[in-house]
Amino acid sequence: MDEYSLLNIFAYLSVSDLASVSRVCKNWYYVSSDDWLWKFLFSQKYKIANATLPPSAKTWKSELKRLMHLCPQGNNCVELAESPHGEEITHVAFSSDGKYFATCGLDSHVVLWDTESLKMIAYEDLSKFGWQAAQYCEFNPEASMLMVSGILIQDYLGRINGEIMVFTLKGRLKICARISNKPWDAFGCWYGNKYVISSEFKWLAHMVSTTMLLINKVSYKNNSMKSS
């Protein structure tokens, strides 16, 4: 049977059945690993018609595996009564070990939660640092630090820039790095456990600009190093 026909047949299988048929032979394993197939299964399972792959995910298969095995599962919606958020929550991120999840919102608050008890561990109001909104958060792979990306209040010239803050997770949120991020809609991401990728936008001449990606080394100390 040709690979196209197998792909269409495999689309009718559940995730567990697809994992089983992938062990039949090398050809079936190759077809069952097709990323289009896993995107289709993702859309079916979570009922999202036009799903987009998150920046931190490499494939739809790895993203579906993460959500199914590392994120809490449940059928009931639980109200977070202690939530300090006063406006819309823009992003939720779970730690790789499943012990924590973090939320950030338009009110510039970032909150660290305990996954099992759903109780708040710590929170920080980033508006005191000139933030207009927090838009993205992400734990590093070993779940020792949390990165938050946000939008700064516009300056006197009307320019809006972004910033990335990195926090340690030793019982409370402690800032260990502040990184400039331009343009503000480049969220940034982790590169390993100790490096954060940010962006830098510069005008070279009239109507000529460039954007660079910077690798920032962060540590438990209140500093950061940049290199491009």
N, C-alpha and C positions, 0 to 999 in steps of 0.2 A: 504494500500500500504506500502511496506517495506521501510526502511530508505534509502537503497542504490538506489532504483528506484527514490525516491523523490530527492535525491542528484543530480542525473543525469538530472532530469527534471529542477530543480532549476538552473542548470548551464546555461540554455538557457535564463534565465530572466535577465533583467537589474537590476541595483542597486536599483532603486526606486521600481520596481515590487517585488524584493526580500524582501525589507523592508515591503511591504504591506502583502505578504503571511506569513511573520513571525508572524503576529498578528492574524492568523486564529485559531491556537490552540497551546498547549504546545509542541506537537510532531513536528509540522512544525517549530516552533521557534527554537527548538533544532537542527533540520536538517539545517535550514537556517543560523545558527551560526557556522557551521563547517568551520574551518580555511582554509581547502583545497579549499572550494568553493570560499572564499573571495580572496585567492591567485589567483585562476583562473580568477575571475572578474578583479582583479588588472592587470594581464597580458594582458587580452583582452582590457581593457580601455586604458592602456598606451603603448600597443604593445611591451612589454618586455618579451622575451621568457623565460629567466632564471633569474627571479627576485629573489633577496635575501632580507630578512627582515632587515631593519636598526637596529643597536644596541639599539636605543632609543625606538623602537616600541615593544609592547607586542604581538599584533596579527595583521594579515593582515587586519582584519575588522577595527581595530582602525587606522591603517596606511592609508587605503583608505579613511576613514572618515576624517582624518586630511587633506589629500591632496585635497579632494573635497570641504571641508567647511572652512578651515582655510588658505589655500594657494591661492594666486591670480590665477585667471583663465584667459586665453586669447588664441586667435588663431594666433596672430601676434608676431613675434620675434622683440624685441626692442633692439637696440644697446645701450649699456651703454657707452656713449661717454666719460664720465669723469673717466672711470675706470683706476686706477693706476696700474692694473695688467700688467706685462710685459711678463709673461709666463702663462702656463696652469693653469686654475682654478681647484682645486682638490675637493672642496666641497662647497655646498650652503646650508644654513640653514635658516628657517623662524621662527620668534618669534610666540608664541602661540596666541598673540592678533592680528597677521597679520599686525602690523604696520612697522616692520623691517624685513630685511633679510641681511644675512652676507655671504661674500665669502672669501675664502682663497686659496692660490695657491703655486706653486713651487717656486715663487720668494720671499716667506716668507711674503707676504703682507696679512693682514686681513683688510677687508673693511666692514663698516656698511652702509647700504642703507635704504632710505625711500621707502616703498613699493608702495605708491600711486603715488609719483612724479618720482620715479626711479632715484632720485638724491642721490649722495654720501653725507653721514652725516659726517663720519670720517674714517680715515684709519691709520694703524700703520705698519711700516716696521720692522719686527722682526729679520731681518738679523743683526741688530746692537746688538742684544742679543745673537749672535752666532748661529742663526737658519740657517739650510740648506734649509728647506722647511716647509710649513704649510700644514697639510694633512686632518684635520677634525675640524669642528666648530659646536657648539651647544648652543642654548639659554637655560637658566634655565626655569622652568615651568611658573614663573610669569614675564618673559621677563625683568628682572632687571639686569642680568649679562650674559656675553658671554664667553664660554669656547673655547679655541683654542688649538689643539694638534699638535705638530710638531716634526721635526727631527733636532737635533743639529749637527753642524759640527764635524766630527770625531776628536778625540784627538790624541796626538802624538803616542799612541800605536795602532792607527787604529780602536779604538772602537767607535761605533755610539750609542748614547743614545737619548732619547726623553725628551720632556718637555711639560708641560701643563701650559698655561697662562690663567688667568681669568680676564676679564675686566668688569668694571661697564659701564652703558649706559646712564649716565647723560649728554647728549649733546655731549659727545666725548668719545673715548675709553681710559679709565684710568685703568692702571694695579692695581689690588688689590691682586693678588696671583701668585706666580710662584712655580710649583710643578714638582719635578723630576719624570720621567716616563720611566721605563725600563721593558720590551723591548720597543723600539720606536714604534712598530706596534700595541701596545695596546693603542687604542685611548683615552680611558677614557670616562666617561659619568657623567651626573648629578644624584645625589641622593637627591631628593627634591630640595629646592631653595637655600640652603646654604652649600651643601656638594658635593664634586667631588670625584669620584672613580678613582684611579690611580693604577698602578702596580709597583712592585719592584722585580727585578730578582737578585738572589744571588747564588754564588757557595758555596756549603757546604763542598765539598771534590772533589777529582779527579773524573770527570765524574758524579758528583752528584750535582744537582742544585734544587732550589725551586723558585717559584714565589708566591708572596703575593699580595692580593688586599688591598689597603689602602683607608680609608675614610678620606678625607681632608676637614676640615671646612674652608670655605672662607667667608670673610666679606668685607665691603667697605674700611677697613684699609689695608695697604700694608703688610699683613702677612697671614700665614696659619698654621693650626695645623693638625697634622697627628695622626691617630690612626688606628690600624689594628684590 
